[in-house]
C-alpha cells in the first residue's frame, strides 16, 4: 500500500497519555498502480513460485518491481508509476526460474494510468525427451517382412537400445498397387544432446541378394526427429548352381572344342564313311550244279535277252547319300553354334 499511496501529512508527532483516546486524520492519494496476471504452462496448469518483474525503460530504467506467483499461478506487482514504461517478463537469472526454458511472450511493454489486469505468461519447461519416428520405404513390398529397425548410440553401435520388426498385419496390407511404406515410432529418448543412429537390418541372405543399409545419425536435442530409410535389394546370380552346371558341362565343352579344332579331319572322316556306305555291295553267288542241257534252251535264252533289251532303264538316284550329306552339314553348323555359345558363357562367368 505504501508504494501506491502518498499520505498527508506524511508524519505527525502525538503525545499518548495513559487512558486517553487520540484521533488523527490522514489523507491518502494514490500515486502508483498495480499489474495483475498469471503464469501457466502450455496445458494450462498454474506455475507456482516463479518470480516475475517489471523493469523501467528510458528515464525510468532505475525503477524495478517484482512479485512471486501464488499457488494458482496469479501475481500482483505493485508500485508502477503512471509516467513510466515498463517491460514485463519472467525475471532472468533467478534461481527459482531455472527450470523454465522460456516463456511466451518473452516480454511485454506496459504503461499505465490505472491498474493493469490479465497479464499472462506461458512457461515452457526444457525438453526432457526426443520422440523419433522412422519412415521405411522399399521398392519391393515383399521385402518388408524381412526388415527390422534398430536404434543405437553412436558410441555403442554393437549394443542396440531398441529393435523392432515390422508388424505382420501391416505388411499384408501393402501391395504393388499401393506402397506408402511404414511409419515406426521408437521409444522416446532423453533429450541429453547425445548422438544416436537408426539403421535397417534384413534377413535376406547376402549370398543370394545384393543390398546395403546406411545408418542415419542424429542428435537428441529437440522434441521430435523424423528419419526416412530406404531399402532396395537385388537378387544375385546363384554361383553354386552356375559352378555345378559348369562342372557338368565341362566334358561336353571339351568334346565340342576338340571337334571344332579338328573339324577338317572330322569332315574328311565323315565323307569317307559316307562314300563307303554309298558303294554297292557285291552279291555273292553260289555255285550251280550242272544239269542236262535242253536242245531248246538256246532259243529260250535268246528270247529272254531280247526282252531285256526292249525294256527302258531308268537312272537310280542315290537319295540316302543326299540325306546323309545334308545331315553332316547341319551337324557342322550346330557344332559351330554350340562352340560360340560356350565361349560366350565362359566370358560371362569370368566377368561375374
TORBAVO-626946 format. One record per residue (C-alpha): residue number from 1; residue in three letters; chain; x, y, z. Coordinates in Angstrom, 1 decimal. Layout:
+-----+------+-------+--------+--------+--------+
:  nr : rest : kette :     xx :     yy :     zz :
+-----+------+-------+--------+--------+--------+
: NUM :  ALA :     A :      X :      Y :      Z :
...
+-----+------+-------+--------+--------+--------+
END
This chain:
+-----+------+-------+--------+--------+--------+
:  nr : rest : kette :     xx :     yy :     zz :
+-----+------+-------+--------+--------+--------+
:   1 :  UNK :     A :    0.0 :    0.0 :    0.0 :
:   2 :  UNK :     A :    2.8 :    2.4 :    0.8 :
:   3 :  UNK :     A :    4.1 :    2.0 :   -2.8 :
:   4 :  UNK :     A :    0.9 :    3.2 :   -4.3 :
:   5 :  UNK :     A :   -0.4 :    5.8 :   -1.9 :
:   6 :  UNK :     A :    1.0 :    9.1 :   -0.6 :
:   7 :  UNK :     A :   -0.3 :   10.4 :    2.8 :
:   8 :  UNK :     A :   -0.7 :   13.9 :    4.1 :
:   9 :  UNK :     A :    0.7 :   14.7 :    6.4 :
:  10 :  UNK :     A :    3.4 :   12.1 :    5.8 :
:  11 :  UNK :     A :    4.1 :   12.1 :    9.6 :
:  12 :  UNK :     A :    2.8 :   13.6 :   12.8 :
:  13 :  UNK :     A :    4.0 :   13.7 :   16.4 :
:  14 :  UNK :     A :    1.4 :   12.8 :   19.0 :
:  15 :  UNK :     A :    1.6 :   12.5 :   22.8 :
:  16 :  UNK :     A :    0.0 :    9.4 :   24.2 :
:  17 :  UNK :     A :   -1.4 :    9.8 :   27.7 :
:  18 :  UNK :     A :   -2.4 :    6.8 :   29.7 :
:  19 :  UNK :     A :   -6.1 :    6.2 :   29.3 :
:  20 :  UNK :     A :   -6.6 :    8.9 :   26.7 :
:  21 :  UNK :     A :   -8.0 :    8.5 :   23.1 :
:  22 :  UNK :     A :   -6.4 :   10.5 :   20.3 :
:  23 :  UNK :     A :   -7.9 :   10.8 :   16.9 :
:  24 :  UNK :     A :   -5.5 :   11.5 :   13.9 :
:  25 :  UNK :     A :   -6.7 :   12.3 :   10.4 :
:  26 :  UNK :     A :   -4.5 :   11.3 :    7.5 :
:  27 :  UNK :     A :   -5.4 :   12.0 :    3.8 :
:  28 :  UNK :     A :   -4.1 :    9.5 :    1.2 :
:  29 :  UNK :     A :   -3.6 :   10.0 :   -2.5 :
:  30 :  UNK :     A :   -2.9 :    7.2 :   -5.0 :
:  31 :  UNK :     A :    0.3 :    7.8 :   -6.9 :
:  32 :  UNK :     A :    1.1 :    4.4 :   -8.4 :
:  33 :  UNK :     A :   -0.7 :    1.3 :   -9.7 :
:  34 :  UNK :     A :   -0.6 :   -2.5 :   -9.8 :
:  35 :  UNK :     A :   -0.2 :   -5.1 :  -12.5 :
:  36 :  UNK :     A :   -2.3 :   -8.3 :  -12.2 :
:  37 :  UNK :     A :   -1.8 :  -11.5 :  -14.1 :
:  38 :  UNK :     A :   -0.9 :  -15.2 :  -14.1 :
:  39 :  UNK :     A :    1.7 :  -17.7 :  -15.3 :
:  40 :  UNK :     A :    0.7 :  -21.1 :  -16.6 :
:  41 :  UNK :     A :    2.2 :  -24.0 :  -18.5 :
:  42 :  UNK :     A :    1.2 :  -24.8 :  -22.1 :
:  43 :  UNK :     A :   -1.5 :  -27.2 :  -20.9 :
:  44 :  UNK :     A :   -3.0 :  -24.5 :  -18.6 :
:  45 :  UNK :     A :   -1.5 :  -25.8 :  -15.3 :
:  46 :  UNK :     A :   -0.5 :  -23.0 :  -12.9 :
:  47 :  UNK :     A :    3.1 :  -22.3 :  -12.3 :
:  48 :  UNK :     A :    3.8 :  -21.7 :   -8.6 :
:  49 :  UNK :     A :    6.8 :  -19.8 :   -7.1 :
:  50 :  UNK :     A :    8.0 :  -18.1 :  -10.2 :
:  51 :  UNK :     A :    9.5 :  -14.6 :  -10.0 :
:  52 :  UNK :     A :    8.1 :  -12.0 :  -12.4 :
:  53 :  UNK :     A :    9.2 :   -8.4 :  -12.7 :
:  54 :  UNK :     A :    8.6 :   -5.1 :  -14.4 :
:  55 :  UNK :     A :   11.7 :   -3.2 :  -15.5 :
:  56 :  UNK :     A :   11.6 :    0.6 :  -16.2 :
:  57 :  UNK :     A :   12.7 :    1.9 :  -19.6 :
:  58 :  UNK :     A :   14.4 :    5.1 :  -20.7 :
:  59 :  UNK :     A :   14.1 :    7.7 :  -18.0 :
:  60 :  UNK :     A :   12.7 :    5.1 :  -15.6 :
:  61 :  UNK :     A :   15.3 :    2.4 :  -16.1 :
:  62 :  UNK :     A :   16.2 :    2.7 :  -12.4 :
:  63 :  UNK :     A :   12.8 :    1.5 :  -11.4 :
:  64 :  UNK :     A :   12.1 :   -2.2 :  -11.0 :
:  65 :  UNK :     A :    9.3 :   -4.1 :   -9.2 :
:  66 :  UNK :     A :    8.8 :   -7.8 :   -8.8 :
:  67 :  UNK :     A :    6.4 :  -10.4 :   -7.4 :
:  68 :  UNK :     A :    6.1 :  -14.2 :   -6.8 :
:  69 :  UNK :     A :    3.4 :  -16.3 :   -8.3 :
:  70 :  UNK :     A :    1.0 :  -17.9 :   -5.9 :
:  71 :  UNK :     A :   -0.4 :  -21.5 :   -5.9 :
:  72 :  UNK :     A :   -2.9 :  -20.7 :   -8.6 :
:  73 :  UNK :     A :   -0.2 :  -19.0 :  -10.7 :
:  74 :  UNK :     A :   -1.5 :  -15.5 :  -10.1 :
:  75 :  UNK :     A :    0.6 :  -12.5 :   -9.1 :
:  76 :  UNK :     A :    0.3 :   -8.8 :   -8.3 :
:  77 :  UNK :     A :    3.2 :   -6.3 :   -8.9 :
:  78 :  UNK :     A :    2.8 :   -3.1 :   -7.0 :
:  79 :  UNK :     A :    4.2 :    0.4 :   -7.5 :
:  80 :  UNK :     A :    4.0 :    1.0 :  -11.2 :
:  81 :  UNK :     A :    4.5 :    4.7 :  -11.9 :
:  82 :  UNK :     A :    1.9 :    6.2 :  -14.4 :
:  83 :  UNK :     A :    4.6 :    8.2 :  -16.3 :
:  84 :  UNK :     A :    6.9 :    5.3 :  -16.9 :
:  85 :  UNK :     A :    7.0 :    2.5 :  -19.5 :
:  86 :  UNK :     A :    7.9 :   -1.0 :  -18.2 :
:  87 :  UNK :     A :    9.0 :   -4.3 :  -19.6 :
:  88 :  UNK :     A :    7.0 :   -7.1 :  -18.0 :
:  89 :  UNK :     A :    8.8 :  -10.5 :  -18.1 :
:  90 :  UNK :     A :    9.9 :  -13.6 :  -16.1 :
:  91 :  UNK :     A :   12.9 :  -12.4 :  -14.1 :
:  92 :  UNK :     A :   16.1 :  -13.6 :  -15.8 :
:  93 :  UNK :     A :   18.9 :  -15.4 :  -13.9 :
:  94 :  UNK :     A :   16.6 :  -16.0 :  -10.9 :
:  95 :  UNK :     A :   17.3 :  -19.4 :   -9.2 :
:  96 :  UNK :     A :   13.6 :  -20.1 :   -8.8 :
:  97 :  UNK :     A :   13.1 :  -19.7 :  -12.5 :
:  98 :  UNK :     A :   16.0 :  -22.1 :  -13.5 :
:  99 :  UNK :     A :   13.6 :  -24.9 :  -14.5 :
: 100 :  UNK :     A :   11.8 :  -22.7 :  -17.1 :
: 101 :  UNK :     A :   13.4 :  -22.7 :  -20.6 :
: 102 :  UNK :     A :   11.4 :  -19.8 :  -22.0 :
: 103 :  UNK :     A :    8.1 :  -18.0 :  -21.9 :
: 104 :  UNK :     A :    5.6 :  -16.8 :  -24.5 :
: 105 :  UNK :     A :    5.6 :  -14.0 :  -25.0 :
: 106 :  UNK :     A :    9.1 :  -13.4 :  -23.9 :
: 107 :  UNK :     A :    8.3 :   -9.9 :  -22.6 :
: 108 :  UNK :     A :    5.5 :   -7.2 :  -22.8 :
: 109 :  UNK :     A :    5.7 :   -3.5 :  -22.8 :
: 110 :  UNK :     A :    3.2 :   -1.9 :  -20.3 :
: 111 :  UNK :     A :    2.3 :    1.7 :  -19.5 :
: 112 :  UNK :     A :   -0.5 :    2.5 :  -17.1 :
: 113 :  UNK :     A :   -2.6 :    5.3 :  -15.7 :
: 114 :  UNK :     A :   -4.6 :    2.7 :  -13.8 :
: 115 :  UNK :     A :   -4.3 :   -0.9 :  -12.6 :
: 116 :  UNK :     A :   -3.3 :   -3.4 :  -15.4 :
: 117 :  UNK :     A :   -5.1 :   -6.7 :  -15.4 :
: 118 :  UNK :     A :   -5.0 :  -10.0 :  -17.3 :
: 119 :  UNK :     A :   -1.2 :  -10.1 :  -18.0 :
: 120 :  UNK :     A :   -0.3 :  -13.6 :  -18.9 :
: 121 :  UNK :     A :    2.8 :  -15.6 :  -19.5 :
: 122 :  UNK :     A :    3.0 :  -19.2 :  -20.8 :
: 123 :  UNK :     A :    6.0 :  -21.0 :  -19.4 :
: 124 :  UNK :     A :    7.9 :  -23.8 :  -21.3 :
: 125 :  UNK :     A :   10.0 :  -26.3 :  -19.5 :
: 126 :  UNK :     A :   13.2 :  -27.6 :  -21.0 :
: 127 :  UNK :     A :   12.7 :  -30.5 :  -23.4 :
: 128 :  UNK :     A :   13.1 :  -33.7 :  -21.5 :
: 129 :  UNK :     A :   12.7 :  -36.2 :  -24.3 :
: 130 :  UNK :     A :   13.0 :  -36.7 :  -28.0 :
: 131 :  UNK :     A :   10.4 :  -38.6 :  -30.0 :
: 132 :  UNK :     A :   11.7 :  -40.5 :  -33.0 :
: 133 :  UNK :     A :    9.6 :  -41.6 :  -36.0 :
: 134 :  UNK :     A :   11.1 :  -43.7 :  -38.8 :
: 135 :  UNK :     A :    9.6 :  -43.9 :  -42.3 :
: 136 :  UNK :     A :   10.7 :  -47.1 :  -44.1 :
: 137 :  UNK :     A :   10.4 :  -47.4 :  -47.9 :
: 138 :  UNK :     A :   11.1 :  -50.4 :  -50.2 :
: 139 :  UNK :     A :   10.6 :  -50.7 :  -53.9 :
: 140 :  UNK :     A :    9.8 :  -54.4 :  -53.4 :
: 141 :  UNK :     A :    6.9 :  -54.8 :  -51.0 :
: 142 :  UNK :     A :    7.8 :  -58.5 :  -50.4 :
: 143 :  UNK :     A :   11.0 :  -57.4 :  -48.6 :
: 144 :  UNK :     A :    9.1 :  -55.6 :  -45.8 :
: 145 :  UNK :     A :    8.6 :  -58.8 :  -43.9 :
: 146 :  UNK :     A :   12.4 :  -59.3 :  -43.8 :
: 147 :  UNK :     A :   13.2 :  -55.9 :  -42.2 :
: 148 :  UNK :     A :   13.7 :  -54.7 :  -38.7 :
: 149 :  UNK :     A :   14.9 :  -51.3 :  -37.5 :
: 150 :  UNK :     A :   17.4 :  -50.8 :  -34.7 :
: 151 :  UNK :     A :   18.3 :  -47.8 :  -32.6 :
: 152 :  UNK :     A :   21.9 :  -47.5 :  -31.2 :
: 153 :  UNK :     A :   24.0 :  -44.9 :  -29.5 :
: 154 :  UNK :     A :   26.9 :  -43.7 :  -31.7 :
: 155 :  UNK :     A :   29.5 :  -44.7 :  -29.1 :
: 156 :  UNK :     A :   27.9 :  -48.2 :  -28.7 :
: 157 :  UNK :     A :   27.0 :  -49.5 :  -32.2 :
: 158 :  UNK :     A :   27.0 :  -53.1 :  -31.2 :
: 159 :  UNK :     A :   24.5 :  -52.7 :  -28.3 :
: 160 :  UNK :     A :   21.1 :  -51.7 :  -29.7 :
: 161 :  UNK :     A :   18.9 :  -49.7 :  -27.4 :
: 162 :  UNK :     A :   15.8 :  -50.8 :  -29.3 :
: 163 :  UNK :     A :   15.0 :  -53.2 :  -32.2 :
: 164 :  UNK :     A :   11.6 :  -53.7 :  -33.8 :
: 165 :  UNK :     A :   10.3 :  -55.8 :  -36.7 :
: 166 :  UNK :     A :    7.6 :  -54.5 :  -39.0 :
: 167 :  UNK :     A :    4.1 :  -55.7 :  -37.9 :
: 168 :  UNK :     A :    2.9 :  -58.6 :  -40.0 :
: 169 :  UNK :     A :   -0.6 :  -57.3 :  -40.1 :
: 170 :  UNK :     A :    0.5 :  -54.0 :  -41.7 :
: 171 :  UNK :     A :    2.9 :  -55.9 :  -44.1 :
: 172 :  UNK :     A :    0.0 :  -57.9 :  -45.5 :
: 173 :  UNK :     A :   -1.8 :  -54.7 :  -46.4 :
: 174 :  UNK :     A :    1.0 :  -53.4 :  -48.6 :
: 175 :  UNK :     A :    0.9 :  -54.3 :  -52.3 :
: 176 :  UNK :     A :    2.5 :  -53.3 :  -55.5 :
: 177 :  UNK :     A :   -0.5 :  -51.1 :  -56.3 :
: 178 :  UNK :     A :   -0.3 :  -49.1 :  -53.1 :
: 179 :  UNK :     A :    3.1 :  -48.8 :  -51.4 :
: 180 :  UNK :     A :    3.3 :  -45.9 :  -49.0 :
: 181 :  UNK :     A :    5.9 :  -47.6 :  -46.7 :
: 182 :  UNK :     A :    5.8 :  -48.0 :  -43.0 :
: 183 :  UNK :     A :    6.0 :  -45.5 :  -40.1 :
: 184 :  UNK :     A :    7.6 :  -46.9 :  -37.0 :
: 185 :  UNK :     A :    7.6 :  -44.9 :  -33.7 :
: 186 :  UNK :     A :   10.6 :  -45.6 :  -31.5 :
: 187 :  UNK :     A :   10.6 :  -45.2 :  -27.7 :
: 188 :  UNK :     A :   11.3 :  -41.6 :  -26.6 :
: 189 :  UNK :     A :   14.9 :  -40.7 :  -25.9 :
: 190 :  UNK :     A :   16.2 :  -38.4 :  -23.2 :
: 191 :  UNK :     A :   17.0 :  -35.0 :  -24.7 :
: 192 :  UNK :     A :   20.6 :  -35.0 :  -23.5 :
: 193 :  UNK :     A :   22.2 :  -33.9 :  -26.7 :
: 194 :  UNK :     A :   23.9 :  -37.3 :  -27.3 :
: 195 :  UNK :     A :   24.3 :  -38.8 :  -30.8 :
: 196 :  UNK :     A :   22.3 :  -41.8 :  -31.9 :
: 197 :  UNK :     A :   21.8 :  -43.6 :  -35.2 :
: 198 :  UNK :     A :   18.9 :  -45.6 :  -36.8 :
: 199 :  UNK :     A :   19.6 :  -48.5 :  -39.2 :
: 200 :  UNK :     A :   17.7 :  -51.2 :  -41.0 :
: 201 :  UNK :     A :   18.6 :  -54.9 :  -40.9 :
: 202 :  UNK :     A :   17.3 :  -57.6 :  -43.2 :
: 203 :  UNK :     A :   17.1 :  -61.4 :  -43.0 :
: 204 :  UNK :     A :   17.8 :  -61.7 :  -46.7 :
: 205 :  UNK :     A :   21.0 :  -63.7 :  -47.4 :
: 206 :  UNK :     A :   24.0 :  -61.7 :  -48.7 :
: 207 :  UNK :     A :   24.9 :  -64.7 :  -50.7 :
: 208 :  UNK :     A :   21.7 :  -64.5 :  -52.8 :
: 209 :  UNK :     A :   21.0 :  -60.8 :  -52.6 :
: 210 :  UNK :     A :   22.9 :  -57.6 :  -53.0 :
: 211 :  UNK :     A :   21.9 :  -54.7 :  -50.7 :
: 212 :  UNK :     A :   23.3 :  -52.1 :  -48.4 :
: 213 :  UNK :     A :   21.8 :  -50.5 :  -45.3 :
: 214 :  UNK :     A :   23.1 :  -47.0 :  -44.4 :
: 215 :  UNK :     A :   22.7 :  -45.7 :  -40.8 :
: 216 :  UNK :     A :   21.1 :  -42.3 :  -40.2 :
: 217 :  UNK :     A :   22.8 :  -40.3 :  -37.4 :
: 218 :  UNK :     A :   21.0 :  -37.6 :  -35.4 :
: 219 :  UNK :     A :   21.4 :  -35.7 :  -32.1 :
: 220 :  UNK :     A :   18.8 :  -35.8 :  -29.3 :
: 221 :  UNK :     A :   18.5 :  -32.1 :  -28.9 :
: 222 :  UNK :     A :   14.9 :  -31.4 :  -29.9 :
: 223 :  UNK :     A :   11.4 :  -32.7 :  -29.2 :
: 224 :  UNK :     A :   11.0 :  -34.6 :  -32.4 :
: 225 :  UNK :     A :   13.1 :  -36.3 :  -35.1 :
: 226 :  UNK :     A :   11.9 :  -37.7 :  -38.4 :
: 227 :  UNK :     A :   14.0 :  -40.3 :  -40.2 :
: 228 :  UNK :     A :   13.5 :  -41.8 :  -43.6 :
: 229 :  UNK :     A :   15.2 :  -45.1 :  -44.5 :
: 230 :  UNK :     A :   15.1 :  -46.7 :  -48.0 :
: 231 :  UNK :     A :   15.8 :  -50.4 :  -48.6 :
: 232 :  UNK :     A :   16.5 :  -51.9 :  -52.1 :
: 233 :  UNK :     A :   17.8 :  -55.4 :  -52.7 :
: 234 :  UNK :     A :   18.8 :  -57.1 :  -56.0 :
: 235 :  UNK :     A :   19.0 :  -60.8 :  -56.4 :
: 236 :  UNK :     A :   22.4 :  -62.2 :  -57.3 :
: 237 :  UNK :     A :   23.2 :  -64.9 :  -59.8 :
: 238 :  UNK :     A :   23.4 :  -68.2 :  -57.9 :
: 239 :  UNK :     A :   27.1 :  -69.0 :  -58.1 :
: 240 :  UNK :     A :   26.8 :  -72.5 :  -56.7 :
: 241 :  UNK :     A :   24.3 :  -73.5 :  -59.4 :
: 242 :  UNK :     A :   26.5 :  -71.9 :  -62.0 :
: 243 :  UNK :     A :   29.6 :  -73.7 :  -60.8 :
: 244 :  UNK :     A :   27.7 :  -77.1 :  -60.7 :
: 245 :  UNK :     A :   26.4 :  -76.5 :  -64.2 :
: 246 :  UNK :     A :   29.8 :  -75.6 :  -65.4 :
: 247 :  UNK :     A :   31.3 :  -78.8 :  -64.0 :
: 248 :  UNK :     A :   28.7 :  -81.0 :  -65.5 :
: 249 :  UNK :     A :   29.0 :  -79.3 :  -68.9 :
: 250 :  UNK :     A :   32.8 :  -79.3 :  -68.9 :
: 251 :  UNK :     A :   33.3 :  -82.7 :  -70.6 :
: 252 :  UNK :     A :   30.8 :  -81.7 :  -73.3 :
: 253 :  UNK :     A :   32.5 :  -78.4 :  -73.8 :
: 254 :  UNK :     A :   35.9 :  -80.1 :  -74.1 :
: 255 :  UNK :     A :   34.4 :  -82.5 :  -76.7 :
: 256 :  UNK :     A :   32.9 :  -79.7 :  -78.7 :
: 257 :  UNK :     A :   36.2 :  -77.7 :  -78.6 :
: 258 :  UNK :     A :   38.2 :  -80.8 :  -79.7 :
: 259 :  UNK :     A :   35.7 :  -81.4 :  -82.6 :
: 260 :  UNK :     A :   35.9 :  -77.7 :  -83.5 :
: 261 :  UNK :     A :   39.7 :  -77.6 :  -83.7 :
: 262 :  UNK :     A :   39.9 :  -80.9 :  -85.6 :
: 263 :  UNK :     A :   36.8 :  -80.2 :  -87.8 :
: 264 :  UNK :     A :   38.7 :  -80.7 :  -91.1 :
: 265 :  UNK :     A :   39.8 :  -84.2 :  -90.2 :
: 266 :  UNK :     A :   36.3 :  -84.9 :  -88.8 :
: 267 :  UNK :     A :   34.7 :  -83.8 :  -92.1 :
: 268 :  UNK :     A :   37.1 :  -85.9 :  -94.1 :
: 269 :  UNK :     A :   36.4 :  -88.9 :  -92.0 :
: 270 :  UNK :     A :   32.6 :  -88.4 :  -92.3 :
: 271 :  UNK :     A :   32.8 :  -88.0 :  -96.1 :
: 272 :  UNK :     A :   34.9 :  -91.2 :  -96.4 :
: 273 :  UNK :     A :   32.4 :  -93.0 :  -94.2 :
: 274 :  UNK :     A :   29.5 :  -91.8 :  -96.4 :
: 275 :  UNK :     A :   31.2 :  -92.8 :  -99.6 :
: 276 :  UNK :     A :   31.9 :  -96.3 :  -98.2 :
: 277 :  UNK :     A :   28.2 :  -96.6 :  -97.2 :
: 278 :  UNK :     A :   27.1 :  -95.5 : -100.6 :
: 279 :  UNK :     A :   29.1 :  -98.1 : -102.7 :
: 280 :  UNK :     A :   27.0 : -101.1 : -103.9 :
: 281 :  UNK :     A :   27.7 : -104.3 : -102.0 :
: 282 :  UNK :     A :   28.8 : -107.2 : -104.4 :
: 283 :  UNK :     A :   26.2 : -110.1 : -104.4 :
: 284 :  UNK :     A :   27.7 : -113.4 : -103.6 :
: 285 :  UNK :     A :   26.8 : -116.2 : -106.0 :
: 286 :  UNK :     A :   26.5 : -119.8 : -105.0 :
: 287 :  UNK :     A :   27.7 : -122.5 : -107.5 :
: 288 :  UNK :     A :   25.0 : -124.1 : -109.5 :
: 289 :  UNK :     A :   25.1 : -127.7 : -110.2 :
: 290 :  UNK :     A :   25.3 : -128.8 : -113.8 :
: 291 :  UNK :     A :   22.1 : -130.0 : -115.3 :
: 292 :  UNK :     A :   21.4 : -131.6 : -118.7 :
: 293 :  UNK :     A :   21.1 : -129.1 : -121.5 :
: 294 :  UNK :     A :   17.8 : -128.9 : -123.3 :
: 295 :  UNK :     A :   18.2 : -128.5 : -127.0 :
: 296 :  UNK :     A :   15.6 : -125.7 : -126.9 :
: 297 :  UNK :     A :   17.4 : -123.9 : -124.1 :
: 298 :  UNK :     A :   19.4 : -121.7 : -126.5 :
: 299 :  UNK :     A :   16.2 : -120.4 : -128.1 :
: 300 :  UNK :     A :   14.7 : -119.6 : -124.7 :
: 301 :  UNK :     A :   17.8 : -117.7 : -123.5 :
: 302 :  UNK :     A :   18.0 : -115.6 : -126.7 :
: 303 :  UNK :     A :   14.3 : -114.7 : -126.3 :
: 304 :  UNK :     A :   14.9 : -113.6 : -122.7 :
: 305 :  UNK :     A :   17.8 : -111.4 : -123.7 :
: 306 :  UNK :     A :   15.8 : -109.7 : -126.4 :
: 307 :  UNK :     A :   13.0 : -108.9 : -124.0 :
: 308 :  UNK :     A :   15.5 : -107.4 : -121.5 :
: 309 :  UNK :     A :   17.0 : -105.1 : -124.2 :
: 310 :  UNK :     A :   13.5 : -103.8 : -125.1 :
: 311 :  UNK :     A :   13.0 : -102.5 : -121.5 :
: 312 :  UNK :     A :   13.9 :  -98.8 : -120.8 :
: 313 :  UNK :     A :   16.4 :  -98.5 : -118.0 :
: 314 :  UNK :     A :   15.8 :  -95.6 : -115.5 :
: 315 :  UNK :     A :   18.7 :  -93.9 : -113.6 :
: 316 :  UNK :     A :   18.6 :  -94.6 : -109.9 :
: 317 :  UNK :     A :   19.1 :  -91.6 : -107.7 :
: 318 :  UNK :     A :   21.0 :  -92.1 : -104.5 :
: 319 :  UNK :     A :   18.6 :  -90.5 : -102.1 :
: 320 :  UNK :     A :   20.3 :  -91.9 :  -99.0 :
: 321 :  UNK :     A :   23.6 :  -90.3 : -100.0 :
: 322 :  UNK :     A :   21.9 :  -86.9 : -100.3 :
: 323 :  UNK :     A :   20.2 :  -87.2 :  -96.9 :
: 324 :  UNK :     A :   23.4 :  -88.1 :  -95.1 :
: 325 :  UNK :     A :   25.2 :  -85.2 :  -96.7 :
: 326 :  UNK :     A :   22.5 :  -82.8 :  -95.5 :
: 327 :  UNK :     A :   22.7 :  -84.2 :  -92.0 :
: 328 :  UNK :     A :   26.5 :  -83.7 :  -92.0 :
: 329 :  UNK :     A :   26.1 :  -80.1 :  -93.0 :
: 330 :  UNK :     A :   23.5 :  -79.5 :  -90.2 :
: 331 :  UNK :     A :   25.8 :  -81.1 :  -87.6 :
: 332 :  UNK :     A :   28.7 :  -79.0 :  -88.7 :
: 333 :  UNK :     A :   26.6 :  -75.8 :  -88.3 :
: 334 :  UNK :     A :   25.3 :  -76.9 :  -84.9 :
: 335 :  UNK :     A :   28.9 :  -77.6 :  -83.7 :
: 336 :  UNK :     A :   30.0 :  -74.1 :  -84.7 :
: 337 :  UNK :     A :   26.9 :  -72.6 :  -83.0 :
: 338 :  UNK :     A :   27.5 :  -74.6 :  -79.7 :
: 339 :  UNK :     A :   31.2 :  -73.6 :  -79.6 :
: 340 :  UNK :     A :   30.3 :  -69.9 :  -80.0 :
: 341 :  UNK :     A :   27.7 :  -70.2 :  -77.2 :
: 342 :  UNK :     A :   30.1 :  -71.9 :  -74.9 :
: 343 :  UNK :     A :   32.7 :  -69.2 :  -75.4 :
: 344 :  UNK :     A :   30.2 :  -66.5 :  -74.5 :
: 345 :  UNK :     A :   29.2 :  -68.4 :  -71.3 :
: 346 :  UNK :     A :   32.8 :  -68.7 :  -70.2 :
: 347 :  UNK :     A :   33.4 :  -64.9 :  -70.8 :
: 348 :  UNK :     A :   30.2 :  -64.1 :  -68.9 :
: 349 :  UNK :     A :   31.3 :  -66.3 :  -65.9 :
: 350 :  UNK :     A :   34.7 :  -64.5 :  -65.8 :
: 351 :  UNK :     A :   33.0 :  -61.1 :  -65.8 :
: 352 :  UNK :     A :   30.8 :  -62.1 :  -62.9 :
+-----+------+-------+--------+--------+--------+
END
